[in-house]
Amino acid sequence: MNDTSNQHKALVVFEGKNIRRTWYKGEWWFSVVDIVEALTESKRANKYWSDLKTRLTEEGFELSAKIGQLKLTSSDGKAYLTDCVNTKNAFRVIQSIPSKRAEPFKQWLAQVGYERVQEIENPEIAQNRVKEYYELKGYPKEWIDKRLRGIAIRQELTGEWKSRGIQKQKDFAILTNEITKATFDKTVGEYKEFKGLNQPNQNLRDHMTDWELILTMVGEKATTDITIAKEAQGLPKLKETAKEGGSIAKHTRNELEQKIGKSIVSKENYVPLNQNKKIKNAGRGI
């Protein structure tokens, strides 16, 4: 099993614990180690899972047929093959772990799967759920509207890239860096460092100002349209159109900065949620 091209909403949270997942063959597959850690709060979740696998095998549970090796992003930002289970087999694993969290986790797991089915039938539900998430984090409505529009533009761009030969995550990152570098004179990594973001799972766009979001949209939308117009194919040609799209956004940035007398590239940041603040339905993933 190695089809992990769809990483949409690849992280969900159960009672403060991150659960990685990937969309594979029409359903969610979840990291078993993350499930084990969430249920046991063990600092040695990998060892716990290794021992549990041995016991399950002895009990006749056909692991090879029910456990999938799928690539998930680790805390170091790199993707590794990871033991994963779909919702049905996740319940079997949960039943084998003595934990007071087992029943709440089952309910949460069922809800997570159901929400995804709803979203496939009606994509507007997914958008509303994202909007609710940002509202809970305290973002202003005007910013949220721009962020949602930016997500749609980004999806359109990555869809074009996929149809033109881009499949590897590192290639998506290369192309994104070309646009960001052309627009802001910084790669994504340099921009995150500039804003003081030092956690791998922190999304740069969630910490952008209004104008930074707008210019990001301009660069990506321009890249999409130029790519289509030039019928660019393959990484080298797509890098060229990415630079061109970013350059259009840079011209806009330079002209505005000249008019207002200051840089739009800002260290201004949106502070993450207070860790002590409890959010209703915090288990919902984005």
N, C-alpha and C positions, 0 to 999 in steps of 0.2 A: 504494500500500500504506500503510495507516495504522491497522490494527488492532493497537494495543499495550496493550489493556486488561489483559492478563495479564502482570504484571511479576514473577511468582513466581520467586524465585531468579535474579534478573536479572544477577547478577555472579558470575563464576568467576575463578579465578586459575591462571595457568600460569607456574611458575618466578618468582613474585613480581610478575608483570605482570597487572593487572586486564584482563579481557576482558568487555566488556558484551554482553549478549544479551537477546533477547525471544522469547517463545513466540508464534508466528504460524502460522496454518493447520496446526496439528498437529505443528509441529517447531520446533527452535531456529534462530534467525537471529542471527548474530554480527556485531559491528562490524568492518568490514574494516580501518579505521585501527588499531584495537587489535591485530588480528592482525599487521598490518605492523610495528607498534612492538615487539611481542613477539618477532618473528622477526629484525628488523634492529637493534633497540635504537637506532633513529634518533631524534634529537630533532626531526626534521622529517618525521614519519610522514605528515602530510597531503600534503606536497609529493611524497613518495615514492609515495604512492598515486595522486596525480594523474598523475604520469609513467607509472606502471604501467598505469593505465586506458588511456592513449593507446596504449601498446604492445600491450596485450591486444586493443584494438579493431582495430589494424592487423593483428593475427594472426588476426582473424576471430572472436574471442570476443564473443558477443552480450551485451554488458553490460546493455542495457536489459531483457532478458528474465531475466537471472540476478542482477542487483543490485537489492535492494529499498531504498526510502527509508522507514525506520521510525524512530519517535521513541525516543531513548535519553537517559538522564540524563547530563549532562556534569558536569565537576568543579565547576561553579558551582551545581549543584543543580537546574538547569533542563533541560527536555527539548527536544532538537533533532532534526530529521530527519537521519538518519545513514545512510550507505551500509552495507548489511548483506547477508550471504550465508547461505544454509542450509549444512548440513554438506557436502553434495555439492559445491556450488560453492566452498566454502571450500578444499577440497582443490585445486581448479584454481588458485586464487589462490596457495596455498602453493607449488605446483609452479613458479610463476613467480618466486619469490623465492629467490635463492641464500643459503642460511643453514644453518649446522650444526645449528640448532634445528629444522629442517623435519621430520625424521623423529620426534623426540620430540613435536613439536606435533601431528602427525597421529595418533599413538597416543593422546595426551591428548584430542584432539578426538573421536575415536571412542568413548573411554570416557565422556566427558561426555554424548554423545548416548545411549549405551546405558543409562547410569544413569537418565536421564529416562524412557526407555521402561519400565524396571523399576518406577519410582516410580508411573507411571500404572497399571500392572497391580496393584501392591501398595503403597498409600500408606504402609504401616507402614515400608517401606524408607526413604522420605524422612525420616520422623520419626527413625529410628535414625541416619541420616546426620547430621542436625542435632545430635542428642545427642552423637555422636562428635566433632563439630566443637567443641562447647562443652567437652567433656572435655579435648580437646587444648589448649584455651586455658586450662585450669586452673580452670574453674568448679566449685564443689562440687555434688555430686549433688542435694542438696535445692533449690539454686537452679535447676539445669537442669530439674528436674521442674516447677517453677513457670513457668519460661520457656516450656517446651513447651506447657503448659496455656494460657498466655497467648496463644500463637500460634494455637491452635485457637479460642479465644474471639474473637480479633481477626478471624480468617477468617470466622467466623459473622457477625460484625457487618458486615464489608465486603460480604459476600454479600447481606445485607439491604439495605444502602445501594444496591448495584447494582440490585437488583430494584425499588427505589423511586425510580429516576431519576438516581442519581449515577453519572457516568462519568468526569468530568475529575479528574485527579490533584489539582488545586488545591482541588476541592470536598471530596475525601477529607481533605485537609490541614486545611481549614476546620473540618470536623466533628470531627476528632481534636483540634484545638486547643480546641474548645468543651468536650470532655470533660476534657482535661488541665487547662484553666484552672479549671473548676468543681471538680475534684478537688484540685489542688495549688496553686491561685492563680497558676499560671504557664502560659504557652503552651509548646509543645514547644521553640521556639527559645529562650525565656527559661530553660527548664529545662536545656537543653544548655549554655547559657552559664554558668548557675549551677554546673554540674558540671565546667566547664572543657573541654567538648568543642568543638573548633574546626575539625574536619574534616567536610566535607559528608556523607561516607559513614559517619560514626559513628552507630550506632543508639542512641538514648537508652535504650531498654529493656535493651540489653546492659550498661548501666552503672547499672542500678537496684539498690537493696537488695531484700531479701525483701519487706518491707512495701510498698515502692513498687510492686513487681510485683503484689502481691496487690491493692492499692487500684486499680491500673490495670485489673486483671481485673474487679473489682467494678463500676467505672464503665462498662466496655464491655459487660459482661454485662447490667447494669441497663439500659443504653441499648438493647440489642437487644430485651429483653423489653418495655420501654415502647414502643418503636417498633412492635413487632408488635401490642401491645394497643391502641394508638391508631390503628393502620393509617396511620401518617404517610407522606406522599408528598411528594417535592420538597425542595429544599434548605432553604427557610425552616422548614418543619415539622420536618425532621430536625434542624435546629439546636436547636429547642426540646427535642426528646427527648434530644439529646446533653447539653444543659445539665442536664436533669433526672436523667439517669443519672449524670453526674459529681457532682451535688449529693448523691446517695445515698452515693457513695464519700467525699465530703467530710465528711458527718455521721459516718461511721465513723472517719475520720481524726481529726476534732476530739475525739471521745469518747475514743479511745485516747490521744491526746496529753495530754488532761487527766488520764487515769489514770496515765500513766508519767512525766509531767512534762517531756517534751521533744518536739521536732518530729520527725516522721517524714520530712519533706522534707530530704534529706541530701545533702551534697557528697561523701559516700562513693562510691567509684568502683571499678570493676574495671579493673585495668591491662591494656592490650592485650598481646598476645604479644610477648616479647622478639624484636626483629627478627633477632637472630643465632640464634634457636632454630630448628632445622630440624625440620619436621613430616613424618612419613611421609604420603604421598599428599596433600601440601599443595595439589595442583592441584584438589582437589574443591571445588566451589562450594556456598555456602549461600544 
